Amino acid sequence: MGKIAKAHLSLLAVNLIYGANYSIVKKLEGFIDPFALVLIRAVVTMLLFWASGMLVRDKTIEKKDFRKLLMLGFFGIALNQLLFIKGLFMGNAINAAIIMIFSPIVVILIEILFLKEKAPLMRIMGILAGIAGAVTLLLFRKPGTTGDNLLLGDIFILINCIAWSIYMVMVKPLMLKYKTVTVVKWVFLFGAIYVLPFGWQGIHAFNVSGMGGSQWACLAYVVVGSTFLAYFLNTYALTELSASVAATYIYLQPVVAALFAVFLNNDTIDAVKIISALLIILGIFLVSRSRKEPARVMVESGGEENGN
């Protein structure tokens, strides 16, 4: 199997893992503080990556790259995970998954604003469609679901989506320079340091005896599956594919999330969620169609596209 095929399979696995993760995280609500959960994720995953790094030989990180790793730890771990878990505890699984598929639109916006990519009309229409989908989900709700906590939770998820998109764009150049484990172990080390002040108090209040077998299984899935394994596979895929290609896989998440949420009686599907998802997917389609052919060829050959 070729490297490109492995990268695509990695992204497929990542988004299946993340799709199930929304409902699994919700099962921990009431058993553990959200920031304490993030700290556990960050520290345990950091230790796993550093242990894995001992088995991999790679060149030493250059001093100039540590500033980038510090920023990646902030956007990819601290801001991303703190807001995601807190927002998911306040909101619901399907809303969060729909908002997260806004990520490809954010990636394209970053490329336009900072990497000086062109913005043809079709791409602009795609961005506007994606924004309309996110706004629809935030503003139009069924009666009885307009609580401040739910709205604030969705806003946290949206900011988390932006942070994750920034991480996806920023990590690409380092992945072309170093091995996956080398990059991610440093990202999680710095991320764990950032998260420590927020999660420390929650760790002290963690009621271990109140956790049953199913809660421990959910915690293991969140830490090992959706953090260690998913970050490794996602970062590995970025060695062969651009951030914008990787981001398009995220539209699988609301499908998987909806199936899990409905099956576990955690959430329901309604017209607003369907319309929002369709608008965002339309935006992704228009943005993808607007990409220049040479850029796609470079991506599929494993080359670098505009520094991603």
C-alpha positions as CSV (number, residue, x, y, z in Angstrom):
1,M,0.0,0.0,0.0
2,G,1.3,3.4,-1.0
3,K,2.0,6.3,1.4
4,I,-0.8,8.4,0.1
5,A,-3.3,5.5,0.5
6,K,-2.1,5.0,4.1
7,A,-2.5,8.7,4.8
8,H,-6.1,8.6,3.6
9,L,-6.9,5.5,5.6
10,S,-5.3,7.2,8.7
11,L,-7.6,10.2,8.2
12,L,-10.6,7.9,7.8
13,A,-9.8,6.1,11.1
14,V,-9.2,9.4,12.9
15,N,-12.6,10.8,11.9
16,L,-14.4,7.6,12.9
17,I,-12.7,7.7,16.3
18,Y,-13.6,11.4,16.7
19,G,-17.2,10.8,15.5
20,A,-17.7,8.3,18.4
21,N,-15.8,10.5,20.8
22,Y,-18.5,13.1,21.1
23,S,-21.0,10.8,22.8
24,I,-18.3,9.0,24.8
25,V,-17.1,12.2,26.3
26,K,-20.7,13.1,27.2
27,K,-20.9,9.9,29.2
28,L,-18.2,11.3,31.5
29,E,-20.2,14.4,32.3
30,G,-20.9,14.7,36.0
31,F,-18.1,12.3,36.9
32,I,-15.1,14.4,36.2
33,D,-14.4,18.2,35.8
34,P,-13.9,19.0,32.1
35,F,-10.6,20.7,32.6
36,A,-9.4,17.8,34.8
37,L,-10.3,15.5,31.9
38,V,-8.2,17.6,29.5
39,L,-5.3,17.5,31.9
40,I,-5.4,13.8,32.2
41,R,-5.6,13.5,28.3
42,A,-2.7,15.8,27.9
43,V,-0.4,14.3,30.5
44,V,-1.1,10.6,29.8
45,T,-0.8,11.2,26.0
46,M,2.4,13.2,26.5
47,L,3.9,10.3,28.5
48,L,2.9,7.8,25.8
49,F,4.4,9.9,23.0
50,W,7.7,10.4,24.9
51,A,7.8,6.6,25.6
52,S,7.2,6.0,21.9
53,G,9.8,8.6,21.0
54,M,12.5,6.5,22.8
55,L,12.0,3.8,20.1
56,V,12.4,6.3,17.2
57,R,15.7,7.8,16.0
58,D,15.3,11.3,14.6
59,K,17.4,14.5,14.4
60,T,17.4,17.0,17.2
61,I,14.8,19.8,17.1
62,E,16.4,23.0,16.0
63,K,16.2,25.9,18.5
64,K,14.2,28.1,16.0
65,D,11.5,25.4,15.8
66,F,10.7,25.4,19.5
67,R,8.8,28.7,19.2
68,K,6.6,26.9,16.6
69,L,6.1,23.9,18.9
70,L,5.1,26.3,21.8
71,M,2.4,27.8,19.5
72,L,1.3,24.3,18.4
73,G,1.0,23.2,22.0
74,F,-1.2,26.3,22.7
75,F,-3.5,26.0,19.7
76,G,-3.5,22.2,19.2
77,I,-3.7,21.1,22.8
78,A,-4.6,23.8,25.3
79,L,-7.0,26.0,23.5
80,N,-8.4,23.2,21.3
81,Q,-9.0,20.6,24.0
82,L,-10.0,22.9,26.9
83,L,-12.7,24.6,24.8
84,F,-13.8,21.3,23.1
85,I,-14.4,19.4,26.4
86,K,-16.0,22.3,28.2
87,G,-18.2,23.1,25.2
88,L,-19.2,19.5,24.8
89,F,-20.1,19.2,28.5
90,M,-22.3,22.4,28.1
91,G,-23.8,21.5,24.7
92,N,-24.7,18.3,22.8
93,A,-22.8,15.8,20.6
94,I,-24.5,16.4,17.2
95,N,-24.2,20.2,17.4
96,A,-20.5,19.9,18.3
97,A,-19.8,17.5,15.4
98,I,-21.6,19.8,12.9
99,I,-19.7,22.8,14.1
100,M,-16.4,20.9,13.7
101,I,-17.0,20.3,10.0
102,F,-16.6,24.0,9.7
103,S,-12.9,23.3,10.0
104,P,-12.1,23.0,6.3
105,I,-13.6,26.5,5.7
106,V,-11.4,27.9,8.4
107,V,-8.3,26.2,6.9
108,I,-9.1,27.8,3.5
109,L,-9.6,31.2,5.2
110,I,-6.2,30.9,6.9
111,E,-4.6,30.0,3.5
112,I,-6.2,33.0,1.9
113,L,-5.3,35.5,4.7
114,F,-1.8,34.3,5.6
115,L,-0.5,32.1,2.8
116,K,-1.7,34.4,0.1
117,E,-3.8,31.8,-1.8
118,K,-6.2,33.2,-4.4
119,A,-9.9,33.6,-3.6
120,P,-12.0,33.0,-6.7
121,L,-15.8,33.5,-6.6
122,M,-16.6,29.8,-6.1
123,R,-14.3,29.7,-3.1
124,I,-15.9,32.8,-1.6
125,M,-19.3,31.3,-2.1
126,G,-18.2,28.2,-0.4
127,I,-16.9,30.1,2.6
128,L,-20.1,32.1,2.9
129,A,-22.2,28.8,2.7
130,G,-20.1,27.3,5.5
131,I,-20.5,30.4,7.6
132,A,-24.2,30.4,7.0
133,G,-24.4,26.8,8.2
134,A,-22.5,27.6,11.4
135,V,-24.7,30.6,12.1
136,T,-27.9,28.7,11.4
137,L,-26.9,26.1,14.0
138,L,-26.0,28.8,16.6
139,L,-29.0,31.0,16.1
140,F,-32.0,28.8,15.2
141,R,-33.0,26.2,17.7
142,K,-36.1,24.3,18.7
143,P,-38.2,25.8,21.5
144,G,-36.7,24.9,24.8
145,T,-33.1,24.5,23.6
146,T,-32.1,28.2,23.7
147,G,-30.3,28.1,27.0
148,D,-27.3,30.3,27.6
149,N,-25.2,27.3,28.4
150,L,-26.0,25.5,25.2
151,L,-25.3,28.6,23.1
152,L,-22.0,29.3,25.0
153,G,-21.0,25.6,24.6
154,D,-21.5,25.8,20.8
155,I,-19.4,29.0,20.7
156,F,-16.7,27.3,22.6
157,I,-16.8,24.4,20.1
158,L,-16.6,27.0,17.2
159,I,-13.5,28.6,18.8
160,N,-12.0,25.2,19.3
161,C,-12.6,24.5,15.6
162,I,-10.7,27.6,14.7
163,A,-7.8,26.6,17.0
164,W,-7.6,23.1,15.5
165,S,-7.6,24.5,12.0
166,I,-4.7,26.8,12.9
167,Y,-2.8,23.8,14.3
168,M,-3.5,21.8,11.1
169,V,-1.9,24.5,9.0
170,M,1.0,25.2,11.4
171,V,2.1,21.7,12.0
172,K,2.6,20.7,8.3
173,P,6.1,22.3,7.8
174,L,7.4,20.6,10.9
175,M,6.0,17.2,9.8
176,L,8.1,17.6,6.6
177,K,11.2,18.2,8.7
178,Y,10.8,15.7,11.6
179,K,9.2,12.4,12.3
180,T,5.6,12.3,13.6
181,V,6.4,11.2,17.2
182,T,9.2,13.8,17.5
183,V,6.8,16.6,16.7
184,V,3.8,15.4,18.7
185,K,5.7,14.6,21.9
186,W,6.9,18.2,22.2
187,V,3.5,19.5,21.2
188,F,1.9,17.5,24.1
189,L,4.6,18.5,26.5
190,F,4.0,22.2,26.0
191,G,0.3,21.6,25.8
192,A,0.3,19.8,29.2
193,I,2.1,22.7,30.8
194,Y,-0.4,25.1,29.4
195,V,-3.4,23.0,30.7
196,L,-1.9,22.3,34.2
197,P,-3.2,25.5,35.9
198,F,-6.7,24.9,34.5
199,G,-7.1,21.3,35.4
200,W,-5.1,21.0,38.7
201,Q,-8.0,21.9,40.9
202,G,-10.4,19.6,39.1
203,I,-7.9,16.7,39.6
204,H,-8.0,17.2,43.4
205,A,-11.8,17.1,43.3
206,F,-11.9,14.0,41.0
207,N,-14.2,11.4,42.6
208,V,-12.4,8.2,41.6
209,S,-14.7,6.0,43.7
210,G,-17.7,7.4,41.9
211,M,-16.5,6.0,38.5
212,G,-18.0,2.7,37.4
213,G,-16.5,0.3,34.8
214,S,-18.3,2.0,31.9
215,Q,-16.9,5.4,32.9
216,W,-13.4,4.1,33.2
217,A,-13.8,2.5,29.7
218,C,-15.0,5.8,28.3
219,L,-12.0,7.6,30.0
220,A,-9.6,5.1,28.4
221,Y,-11.2,5.6,25.0
222,V,-10.9,9.4,25.3
223,V,-7.3,9.3,26.4
224,V,-5.8,6.5,24.3
225,G,-8.2,6.4,21.3
226,S,-9.3,9.9,20.6
227,T,-6.1,11.6,21.9
228,F,-2.9,9.4,21.6
229,L,-4.0,7.3,18.5
230,A,-6.0,10.0,16.8
231,Y,-3.3,12.7,17.1
232,F,-0.6,10.3,15.9
233,L,-2.6,9.2,12.8
234,N,-3.7,12.7,12.0
235,T,-0.2,14.1,12.2
236,Y,1.2,11.2,10.2
237,A,-1.4,11.9,7.5
238,L,-0.2,15.5,7.3
239,T,3.3,14.2,6.1
240,E,1.6,13.2,2.8
241,L,-1.4,15.4,2.5
242,S,-2.2,19.1,2.9
243,A,-4.1,20.5,5.8
244,S,-7.1,21.4,3.6
245,V,-7.3,17.9,2.2
246,A,-7.1,16.4,5.8
247,A,-9.7,18.8,7.0
248,T,-12.3,17.7,4.4
249,Y,-12.5,14.3,6.1
250,I,-14.1,15.9,9.0
251,Y,-17.5,15.9,7.4
252,L,-17.7,12.2,8.3
253,Q,-17.8,13.1,12.0
254,P,-21.4,14.4,12.2
255,V,-22.7,11.2,10.5
256,V,-20.9,9.0,13.0
257,A,-21.6,11.3,15.9
258,A,-25.3,11.4,15.0
259,L,-25.5,7.6,14.8
260,F,-23.8,7.1,18.2
261,A,-25.8,9.9,19.9
262,V,-29.1,8.6,18.7
263,F,-28.2,5.0,19.5
264,L,-27.1,6.0,23.1
265,N,-30.1,8.4,23.5
266,N,-27.8,11.3,24.0
267,D,-29.3,13.6,21.3
268,T,-31.8,13.8,18.5
269,I,-31.6,14.9,14.9
270,D,-33.8,17.9,13.8
271,A,-34.3,20.1,10.7
272,V,-31.9,22.8,11.9
273,K,-29.1,20.4,12.3
274,I,-29.7,18.8,8.9
275,I,-29.8,22.2,7.2
276,S,-26.7,23.4,9.0
277,A,-24.8,20.3,8.1
278,L,-25.9,20.5,4.4
279,L,-24.9,24.2,4.2
280,I,-21.4,23.5,5.6
281,I,-20.9,20.5,3.3
282,L,-22.0,22.6,0.3
283,G,-19.4,25.1,1.4
284,I,-16.7,22.4,1.6
285,F,-17.7,21.2,-1.9
286,L,-17.5,24.6,-3.5
287,V,-14.2,25.4,-1.8
288,S,-12.8,22.0,-2.9
289,R,-14.0,22.5,-6.5
290,S,-12.3,26.0,-6.6
291,R,-8.8,24.6,-5.8
292,K,-6.3,24.8,-8.6
293,E,-5.5,21.5,-10.3
294,P,-1.7,21.8,-9.9
295,A,-2.2,22.1,-6.1
296,R,-4.2,18.8,-6.0
297,V,-1.4,17.1,-8.1
298,M,1.2,18.3,-5.6
299,V,-0.9,17.1,-2.7
300,E,-1.4,13.6,-4.2
301,S,2.3,13.3,-5.0
302,G,3.1,14.0,-1.3
303,G,4.7,17.3,-2.1
304,E,4.4,20.6,-0.2
305,E,1.5,22.9,-1.1
306,N,2.0,26.6,-0.1
307,G,4.0,25.6,2.9
308,N,1.2,23.5,4.5
